[in-house]
Amino acid sequence: MSAQSDYQQALKDISSLASSMEDRISNRPAPYTVDQIFRRYSGTIAAPMIDDLKAGVWKKWENWQLGGAISYLGSYGTSAAVAPLREIEQNYPVTDIQKQAKELADLLATLDVAVSEAKQIPQVQDAIKSGDADQMARSMLLGLAQIDPDWPVRASEIQSKLFDLASDSFPAINEMAAGKLTEQDVTKALVEILFAEFLPGPGTTQPKP
């Protein structure tokens, strides 16, 4: 299926869900549910959605549908979405949606500069040429870390919390293991448990949701 047909199918799914809920007390899907329907198609439908927003379809959408679409674009939107998001920010008659549109537009407005700068980094260029997903993701993250001053701060916060959790867990584990494990062993196991979904190879245990 093409991106446009995928997008139209997502809209049909949302419309069908809304119709099925008309007789319920909560007679409209939640924005989160709309977002999740769009996410079934990953990033493939972002371009036709942005084109639709540029054409003014947002004027016809209720806030639950528009809120879900903006949430989806929070992951898959590009700088092309800034213009329609600014229109939504200024003209949509729901304050929460205006705020949501503004926050995303502000974020995406910086995207062109960040992407342009990151693509000048040799490691990023090499990774793109390689076509290897792991290499591209790693190199692009490290590229953003070089040009976004907030990135290392946020990464450090996550790293610090992970180390704290491993450190807090270690005394009990040390006693159970009779001193056969190091704190590094525990930290490594914690990373594998928390990110099992994204790590290759057998033997990892995913935490229950």
N, C-alpha and C positions, 0 to 999 in steps of 0.2 A: 504493500500500500504506500501511496505517496504521503508526504507530510500534510498536504491539504486534506486528503481523505481521512488520515488519522485524526486530524483536528476536528473535522466534521463529525467523525464517529464519537469523539469525546464529548462534543456538544450534544449529540443525540443521547448519549448515555446519561448526561446530566439532566437533560430535559425529561427523559423517561423516569429518572429517579424523582425529580420534582413532582411529576404527575402522580406517581405512586404514593406520594406523601400528602396529597391535598386534603385527605380526610383525617389526617392526624392533627393532634394539638400543635405540635411543631411541624407546620406544613411546608417547610422549605428545608433543603439540605443545608448543613453547616458549611461555612467557607472551607474548613479543613477537609470535608468530604469532597468538595469540588476540586480542591488542590490535589488530593490523592488520585482522583480520576484522571486529571491532566498528567500527573506524574507516571501513570502507567505507560505513557508514550515517551518517557525520558525527555530529552531535549528536542526531539524531532518536530514537535508542534509549536515551538516557540516562535519561529518566523511567521507562520500564517496567523498566529494569535496576535502578534505585534502589528501585522498588516491590518487585521480586523480592528484593532484598537485605533489605529491611525485613521481608518475609515469612519470611526465614530460609533462603532457597535456598543461601546461602553455606555452610551446614552440610553440604550434600550435594556441594559442588564440591570437586574436587581442587585442590591449590595452584597448578598450572600454569594452570588456568582462572580461578581467583579472582585470581591475580596479574595475568593479562591484563586482567580486568575492572577491577581497581583502576587499572591503568595508563591504561586508556581514560578512566576517570572523572577522572584527573588533568588531562585536557583539557576534558571535557564535564560533569563533576560539578557539582552545586550544593550549597548548604548543607543540602538535604534528605537528602544522603547521609551527613551527619555521624553521625547516630544509629546506623545499621547498621555504619558503619566503626568506631565505638567498640566495638560488640559484637564485631566481628571482631578488633579489637586485643586485647581482653580474653580472648576465648574460642577463637580458632582455634589449633589445635595445631602451628602452624609459625611459628617465630620471625621468619623473613624476611617472612612475610605480615603478622604482627602489627606489625612495624616499618613496613612499607609502608602499612598501614591507618592507623596513628597519624599518620604524616607527612602523609598526605592529609587526614585529619580535622582536624588542626591548621590546615592551610592553608584548608580550606573553612569552618572555624568563623569565620574572619575575613571571609568573603565577604559576609554580610548587611550588616555595618557598612560595608564598602567600597562595595558597590553602592548602599546607601542614601545615603551621602555623595556619591558621584559623580553620582547622579541629581538632586541639588540644584543642580549646576553649570549655569548657564544655557546654556552652549555644548553641553553634553551633552543637555539637554532639547530644544534646537533641532535637534540632529542626529537625535535619535530621531524627532521630528516629521517631519523631511525624508524619512526612509526611505532616504536615500542611503547605500550601504554604505561607500564611501570616507570620507564625512564622519563617519559614526558611528564607524568604527574609529579615525580620527584624533582625534576629540573625546574618545572614551572613554579612549584611551591618555593623552592630555594630562590628562584628569580624574584618572586613577590616579596620574599623576606628581605631582599636587597633594596627594593624600591619603596616598600611600605613600612614606615617607622613603627607602626602599630603592630605589625605582624610578629616580630620577635617578642614583643611584650606579652601578647596573648598566648603565644606558643610557650613562653616561659611559665606563665601562670598554670597552663595545663600540665606541663612537665612537673612543676612543683607540687601540684595536688596529687599527681600520680605517685611521686616519690614519697609524699607524706602517707598515702594509703598503704604503700608497701612497707614503709617503716613502722607504721602502727600495727600492721599484721605480723611483722617478723617475730616478735617475742613468743607469741603462741605457736607459730610455725616452727620456730627454733626448738621449742620444748618438745613438740610432737615428733620432730625429725631427729631428735637427740643430737643436735649440733651438726647434722650432715649437710645442711643447706646454708648458703650465704644470703645476705640481703640482696645481692645482685641476682641470684637465682629466683628469689621471690618477685623482684621487680620485673624480670623477664617473663615469668609466668603470668603476672598480672597484665602485662601488655598483650600477651597472647590471648588471655581470656576476654579482655575488654574489646579487642579488635579481631576476634577470631573470624568474623564474617568476611574480613578483608585480607586475611593472611592465607597464603597457599599452603597446601600440604596436609596430610592426615594427622590425627592425634590432637587437634585443638578442640577445646570444648567451648561451645558457645553458651553464654549466660542465658538463662531463661528470661523472657521479657516480663 
